[in-house]
């Protein structure tokens, strides 16, 4: 879905390597760095907030850069430009992300930063360079963002399937921690998230006509649908995919909702996103006629399976996707209801959530009418 963060590429008049000597000195405003024991990644951090509403943003950004990267202390000129398609110039560029307010109930920034620190040494996505209280600096990748129309291009769709397969395989490098809870898949993050949002929306007997008893019943049904736990992006819509200018390679960005989930959930989420054009006349509404047909879904699944030569039939994976699509609609429907209460972004969250929850009911009815596959 739509990201609430402000994203700006930042250029300095003093091009040089960011990582050389970036911790050569410390000040009282330096915060504990992000250090991951499983990768030995070291990401510098500072206690600094950039206020977008107070003016002189460039001065605040330059001050933060100097704290994070002391070797840039002689830089005196900084230029900020909002990201919009391809950008090129000869100066050193960074991407500055300033987090939107009121997102703490919807996502875990600490978890996001942990994953970015893990992905950086794997050369997946943009490198995380440094953090401050309400944002971070990332590597700038000369690229263009995919459009809604790109998703329907057969070659691009195959690239996205391959990208997802590679992301999912990260679970082999960073497996979820073991758990002694009684749930069949204790590592799954989707159910605690839905439970949290259900409570935020009042809980009780039901939310928007959906009871927790009904959700639990479907959860038990999914326990019998084998869909391996993977590292899932969980929000791979076209705006979160870049095409590198130099190679044409696709890169996933914006890992706010990333974590351990079933592969069927992540694949279903992407295929559902075919129906949304966030830059069209009705960005909050899905267009069912843009949903991938059977041939397009099959081509996508075949490309995904071929990446790592998985011994899974196309029909089985399509069944996983159909089953988990129900949960995608439920999750984003609840997300929309929460955003309706607290977001000031110009987006019709009421229409979005109403349609997603209607699509949840339709998808649930379809799955319940389908024959169960033997695994």
N, C-alpha and C positions, 0 to 999 in steps of 0.2 A: 504494500500500500504506500501512500504518500509519506515521505519522510518530513518531519517537522523541523529538521535542522537547517541552519543557514550554512551554505557551502560556498566558500570563496577561494579561488586560487590566489596565492600571494607570491609576488616576485620581489627579489632583492637586487640591489645594484652591485652585489659582490658575489659572483658565482664561485662556488667551491663545494667540496664534499661536505654534506651535512654531518656525517657520522664521525669524521676525524676530530678527535679531541672534544667531543660534545659534553664530556663531563670533566673537563680540565679544572673547573673551579665550581664552588658552591656558594650560595648566598642563603640568607635566613628564610628566603621564600621558596627554597627548593623543597619539594615534597618527596616522600619515599617513592623510589622508582617502581615501575611495574617489573617484577622479576618472576618468570615462570620457571619452576623447578624442573619441569619436563623438557624444556628447550634451552634453558639458560639465557633466554632473551632478557635484555635490559633496555627498558624504555624510560627515558628521563621524564620527570613530572615536576610541576611547580604549583604552589598555592597562589593562583592568580585567576581573576574573573574578568572576562571581556564583556563590557556592557554595551550592547548595540544601541541603546536608547540615550546614551550620554554624550554622543558626539566624539570626535577625535578617535575614531575606532582604529585608524592607522597607527596612531601613537601608542595605543594600548597593545596592538598586535606586535609592533616593533619591540616594545618593552618585554612582552612575553617571550618573543623569539630570543632576545638577548639572555633572558634567564635560563631558557631551555638549552640554548646552544651558545655558550660563552665565546666560542671562536668567531661568532658573527657580530661581536660587540662593536666593530668599526662600521657596520652597515648603517647608513643614515637615511636612505630612501626606501620606501616601501609602497607598492601599488596594490590595491585591492580591486578585484573585478569579479562580479558574480558569474558562476559557471553557466555557460550556455553554448553547448556544442563544442566544436574544435577551437582550441586556443594555441597559438604559437608565439614564442618570442625567444630571444637569446639569453635572457636572464634566468637565474635559478628560480624555479617555481616550487611552491608547496601548496597543498590544499589545506585550507583552514576550515574546520568544522566547528560551529558554535551550536551547542545543543539547544533545542527548543525547550520552553518551560512546560511544566505540567506533564512530563512523560514518565515520571518515576513509577507510576502505577501500571504502566503498559510495558515497560522494558527495563532491563537490568544493565545499566551502563558498565558496571564492574565486570559482568559476564562478557559483555561485548568487547571491552578492552582486553580481557584475558584471551579471548579468541583471536583478536587482532595481533596480539603479541605472539601467539602460537603460529599464526598464519604467515607472519613476516619472514621468519627464517625459511619457511617452505616456499617462499616466493609466490604466494597466492594472494591476489588482490593487491591493493596499494599498501606499501610499507607504512606501518605506524612509526612515526618519528619522535613524537613527544606529546605529552598531555598537560592540560591545565584544568582548573576546577570545572569550567563549563564548556570544555571543548578539547580539540586535539589538532595536531598537525599530521598530515599524511603526505606521502610521496605524490607528486603530480604526474599523472600518466597522460602523455599526449594522445588524445583519443576522442571519439565521438560516442555519445550515448545512443543506444538503440531506440528506435521509435516503435510505435504500436504496429505499424505495417511490417517491420522487420521480422516479427515473430512468425508471420505466415510465409516467409521466404524459406523454401525447403532446405537450402544449404545452411542458412542461419539456424534453423531449428535443429539440424543435426549437430551444429557446433554447440548449441545450448545443452543438448542432451549429453554430449561428451563432457562439457564443463561441469554439469551436475554430477555425472559419474565420478569425475576426478575429485570434486568436493566431497562426495559421499565416502570416498575411500580414505579420507583423512582419519576416519574412525579407527583405522588400523594403526595409525601413528599415535593418536590420542584417544584411546578407548575410554568409555565412561567408567567412573568408579563403581566398584561392586557395591551392592546394597543387600541388606537382609530383610527388606520389607516384603510383604506377602504378595505384592503385585507382580504379575507375570513379567512385565517389562519395567522394573523400577527406575531405569535410567531415563525413560521417556519424559520429556519436559512439557509436552502438550497438555497432559491432563492436569498437573498442578497449575498451569497457566489458566486453563479454562475454569478450574475451580476458583482460583483467585478472582478472576473477572466476574464470575457468577455471584460471588459474595459482594464484590464492589457494586454490583447492580441491584443489590438488595437481597439476593438469595431468596430465602423463604421457600414457599411451595413451588414457585416457577418464576422464570424471567422471560418476558415476551412470549408467554404461552408454552415455554419449554421447561419441563421439570427436571430436577437433578436425578430423579429416579429414572427418567427416560434416557438421560445422558449416560448414567451408569450402566443401564441395560445395553446400550450400544457399545460402550467400552468393553463389556464382557464379550460381546459378539466379536469385536475386533481382536480380542486376545486369541481367538481361534484362526485369525487371518494372518498367516506368516508374512511379515514384512520386516526385514532386518533393521535394526537400529543403525543409523548413519549419522555423520555430521551433516546436518541439514541447514541450508540457508534460511528457509522458511518464508522468504519474501522475494523470490526471484522474478519480479516483474521487469518489464523492458527498461524502466528507468534505473534499475540497479545493475545493468549490464553495459559495459564499455567495450568498444571495438578499438583496439590499438591502431594508431595511424600507420606505424611502421610495418606491422606484420599482419594486420587483420585479425589477430587473435582476440578472442572474447575474454573479458575479465569481469568477475563478479565483485561488486562493492556493496557497502551498506549492510553490515552484519548485525544490525541492532537486535534482530529476533533469532539469530542463529543459535543452534544447540543440537542436542541429541534427540532425534525423532525418527519415525519410520520412513524408509525411502518412499513408500507409497504416498505419505502425506506431502513430502516435498515435491514430488513429481506432480501430484494432483494440483498443488497450489500453483505451480507454474502454468500448467495447462489451463486452469481456470482463468489465469491472468490474460490469456488471449482475448477474453471478452471485454477487457477494460482499456479504454483510451483516455488516459488522464489529461490529455491535451486537446480533447475533442469538445464538442458542444455540451455533452452531458457526462462529465468525468466521473460522476458518482454512480452511474448506472452501467450494468453489464449489458452487452449486446449479444444475445444467444446465437445470432447468425454468424458471429465471429469465432465461436467455439470450434476447436479442431474437430474435423470429422474422423470417421474410423480410419481412413487411409492415413491421415496426418498423424493421428495418435500412434498408429502402428509403426510408421516410419520413425517417429520420435523414440518409441520404446526400443525398437531394433538398434538404433544408434547408441542408446544408453547401454543396452546389454552387450553390444559389441566392444565397447571401450575396454572392459576388463574380462571379456569372454565369460560372462556369467551364465551358469547352467540353469537358466530360468526360462520358461516358455513366455512368448509374447502375451498369450491369453492370461497367464497367471499374473503377470505384472499389470496388465490392464485391469484385472479384477482387483488387485491391491489398490490401484489408483482410484477406481470407482468407489471402493469401500471407504477410503480415507478422504475422498472429496467431501463427504458428509461433514467430517470434522473441520475441514478447511472453512466451509461456509459458517459453521457454528462459531468457530474461533473469531473470524473476521466480523461476523455479525455482532458478537459481544464487544469486540474492539470498537466498532462504529458507535455503539450505544454509549460507551465510556467517553469517546471523543466528542460526542454530541453534548455531553455535560461539561466538558472542560476545555475544548480546543477553540481557539479564535481564528483558525485557518478558514479561509473562504472555500468551504467544501460542504456539500449537502450530506452530512453524516446521517441524517434521518432517513433520507431516501436510500443511501448506501446500506445501512444496517437493516432496514426493512426488507430490501431485496435479498440481501445475503441470507437472512433468516428464512425467507420464503424459499430460497434455493436450497437451504438446509433441509427443509421439509420435503421438497420435491426429490432431492437426491436420496434422502432416507427411504422414501417410498419406493424408488427405483431399486435400491440395493436390496430391500426386503422382498422385492418381487423376483430378484435374480436367483437362479440356481446356484448353490454353493459349490465352489470348485474343490476337488479333492487335491490335497497337498501331499 
